[in-house]
Every structure is written in structure tokens, then in C-alpha cells.
Amino acid sequence: MALVRIDKFISERTEYSRSQIKQLISKKMITVDGQAVKTADMKINPDSAKVTLNGKEICAERYRYILLNKPSGYVCSTSEHDGKSVMELIPSEMKMKGMFPAGRLDKDSLGALLITNDGGLAHRILSPGQHISKIYIVKLDRPFQNKYIDLFKNNLQLADGEVCMPAYVRRCEISEKLAFVQLFEGKYHQVKRMFSAVGNHVEVLMRVSLGGLILPEKLGFGDCMELLHKDVENLFKKPDFDDFCRYSFRVFSANLINK
């Protein structure tokens, strides 16, 4: 493995600039294998060196994957001008340069959102040809009707004439106004527009699954966790919708039933 400069290594894995890293080195806040770094041009093996910044180890991986349980009131944007950004919810020690939300949830929507700096992975997830499964739980204005099942499955036409790919929908066992939806595409406001097309209205929407990556029960709104490689691989798995609804309804319905 080729050796790299310590300032380059840290710059690629944090939000610090090289000039800021030099200042941290002068304050003896950066160590390599337990020894304080003296110069920014020190060379290290990125695969074996243990690098710490202010006592916290810096991961050797260049890409980072974070699962956020998005709360209401935050926008899926990296710009400060769009309002409160989901990026504000990521702790500084978990951030890396170039991180962005891989996908979108409306400002008032909740749930699973992937934050990463891996543009290649994001492209695979968002590519129309990939059709990553996404599962949502929604709170409806009016009771769920069984006719929705066939309507969603048979290329539902939206109010503007746009036609949806086949989707699955199922009433949540705990309430007649809660339902699960599984999509394989990502049209603008799609879940809300689909229910509008069948004469209902979505009051609250929460995404609970991205492929086979299911939002952990203990991850509260506004909290996030770093994903392992095996977790990232789950993005491209397709969960069984009926099994998911059967075993997950109590976990996720509690988040919406009182909203």
C-alpha cells in the first residue's frame, strides 16, 4: 500500500482543511500509533496506522455511510439557504467532506435517510433501473379500503396522468388509518399522490426501510448511526412485504399513532 501524507489522510476523512490540520498538529492534537505528529508531511500507511484526532480514532475508510432517522422540520439538502438541513443532525466526528443525503424525504416526512460521500453508491440506489425497494408507514385521514391493494398493484394513474409502477399496500393491523406501502421507484411526493388518487390523504409519512436495510427500533428521531459494509449491502436486498408488515407493525405504528 502506498504511503500518504497525514494531512491528506485526515483531510479526506474529516471536514478539516489542510491549514486547520496544521494548527491541530501544532497543538499536539493528532497522533499516529500513540505518538504526537510533528509535521503535516509525515507519511503513513493508511491501512495499518492508528490515527487519532483529539483522542478519537479516524476511520481508515474513505467512504462513510450513515443512517439517519429523520425528524420533521428538516430538509434533505446540503445548503444552509434551504432551511434546517438534515446535515445539522450528523455529529461532527461522523462527518466527512462531500457528504450528502442519498435520496430525499419531504420536510415534514420522517424516517430512514442515507447520508454518504459515496457518489457511486448513491447513483446505484437512485438509478431508475435499480428499483430499490422502499417501505413506508403512513397515517391516513380516512380509513384504509381494501380496494387500494389492487389499485396500487395495477399501475395506478396519478391526477396529472403519470402512471406508477406496481406497488404494494397493506393496512396496519393495529389501526384502520395506518398503512404500509412498498415502492420500487421514487416519483415526486409519490406516496401522497397515490393515496390522493384513490380518494384519501396522507397526514404523516415515515420511511422505515431502504431495500433490506430496516430502520432500527432503538434509533430515535434525529439520531443516526454509522453503517457497516454488510449493512450497506442490505440496501440491494428486497424484503418480503407481507412478512415485514406482519412482524414490524407494532414497532413502527407506535411512532405515528399519536401524531
N, C-alpha and C positions, 0 to 999 in steps of 0.2 A: 504493500500500500504506500503510495506517495505521501511524503510528509507535507503538512500545510502550516502556514503561519497561524499563531494563536489568535491574532486579531481577526483574521479571515474566518477561522473556525467559529469564533464567538459571534461575529457579525452575522454570519449566515443562519445562526440558530437562536438569535435573540433580536430585540428591537434596537440594540445599541449600535451607534455608528462607530467607525474605527477611531475617531478622535475621542469619543466618550470612553472607549475601551482603554485607550492610553491613559486617561485620567484614572480609571479604575485600577490599572496596573500600578500607577504611581502611589496609589493609596493601599497597595498590597491586598486588594480585594479579590484577586484572581490567583488561583493555584492550579498547578498541574502535578498530579500524583503526590499531593500534600505539600509541595514546595511553592512558595510565592513566585510568581512570574516577574521577571525584572525588565524584559523588553518585549515590545509588541511584535518583533520579527522572529521570536522564538519559534522553532519548528517542532511540531508534534505529530504523532501517529494518531489520526482521528478515530481509529478503530479500537485502540488499546488505552490511550491516555484518559485518565480521570480528571476532568476539568471542572472546577467549581468556581462559582461567582457569588461572592458574599456568603459563602458557606453552602450554597446549593449547587448540586451537580448539574451540569449541562448535558443533555442527551446528545449522543453522537449522531443520531439520525438527522438528515437534512429536512425531512418532511415530518409534519406533525398533524395529527388527526384528533379533533376534539368534538365530543358530542355534547351539545348544549340543550337543556330543557328550557326552551324559550318562553318567557313570560309575556303577557300582554303589554303593549305600550312601547315595544322596541321594533325598529325597522331592520330588515336584512340588508344592510348597506355598510360600506366602509367609510362613507363620507359623513363628516360632522354636520353637514348642512341639511341632511335629510331628517334630522331629529335624533332621538336617543338610539344609538346603534347597538346591535347585539354584541359588537366587539368590545363595548364597555364592560360586558359581563365576564370577559375572559381575564383571569388573573395575569398580572404582568409576567410572572415566572413561567407561564404556559404559552406566552405569545412568541411568534417568530415573524420575521419580515415577510410581507407578501400574503399574510393570512386573509381569508375572505370567507363569507358564507357560501357553501356549495349547494345552491338551491335557495328557495325563498319560502317564507311564510308571511302572511299579511301582518300588519302592525298589531291587530287585535287577536291574532291567532296564537296558539300555544303549541308547545311540544318539540319533537325531535328535529334538531338542525345540526348539520355537519359543518364545522369550521376547519379549514385546512389551508396549507400553502402549496398543495399538490395539484397543479393545474391539470395534469394528465388524468388523475383520478376523477376530478370534478367533471372533466369532459366526458368520461365514460359514464358517469352517473346521470348527467344531464342530456346525453345524446338521445335524440328521438328513436334511434334504432335499438337502444339498450333496453328501454321499457322497464326500468327499475320499479319494483312493486313498492307502493306506499300505502300504509293503512292509517286511517283517521277515525277518531270517535267524535261525533257531533251531537250537540243538543239542539233539538228542533223546536220550532214554535208550535207545531201541531203534531198529533200522534202519528207515528210511523204506520204506513199502509203496506200490506203485503204485495200490492201491485208494483211497488218500487223495485222489487227484486228483478222481475222480468224487464221492466223499462230500462234499468241500469245495464242489464246484461245485453240488451239488443240495440246497441249503437244509439243511445239517447241523443235526440236533437235538441240543442240549446235554443234560447229565444232568438239569437241572432242567426240561426240557421247552421251553426257549426255542429258537426257530428262528433260524438265522443267514441273512443274505443270501448269495447265491452268492459264493464266494471262490475264489482260485486258489492252488495249492500245487505245488511242484516240487522234486525232490531236487537238492541241490547236487552238481555233477559231481565234486567233489573228495573227498566223503565220503558214505557211506550214512547217516550220522547227522546230517547237516546239511541243512536245507531252507529254501527261500524261501516266504513266504506273502504274498499281496496281499489286503487287506481294503478294503471300502468303507463300513464302519461302525465303531463303537467301543464295543462292549459291554464290560462289566467283565471284565478278565482273559480277553478273548476268545480270543486265540491259544492260551493254555494250556488253556482249557476245550475248545476244538475238538480239540486233539490228545488230550486226556483222553477225549473222546467216541469217538475211534477206537482207543482202547487203547494210547496212547503217553503220554509225559511229557516236557514241555519242561524241560530243565536250564538253558539260557541263552537269553535273548531279546534281540535287538538290532534296533531300528528303523533302517532305512537310507534310507528315502525318505518324504517328505511330499508327495504329489502328484508333480509333476515336479521337486521340489527334492531332489536327491540329496546325501546326506552326503559331503562331500569326503574323499578318501582321506587327505589330509595333516592333517586335523583330528583331533588325538588326543583320547583320553578326558579329559574335564574342560576341554577347550579350547572356545572359542567364537569366532564371527566375526559382524560386522555385515553384514546383507544389504542389497543394493541393491534398487531398485524392480523391476528386471527379475527378480531372484531371487524376490521376493515373488509376482510374477505367475505364476511356475512352480508355486506351490502348487496352482493350479487346473487344471493340466495332468495328463493321465493317461498315465503311461509305459507302453510296451508291456512286459508282464510277461515274456514269453519272451525278448525282446531284453535286458531288464535282467538276467535270470538268466544269459544266455549270456555277457554281457560283464563282469559285475560279480562273478562268484562268487569269483574269486581274490582280489580286493581285500578283500571282507568276510569270507570264510571264515577268513582268517588271524587275525581278531580273536577267533574263537570256538573254533577247532580245539584250542587248548591250554588252554582254560578248563575 
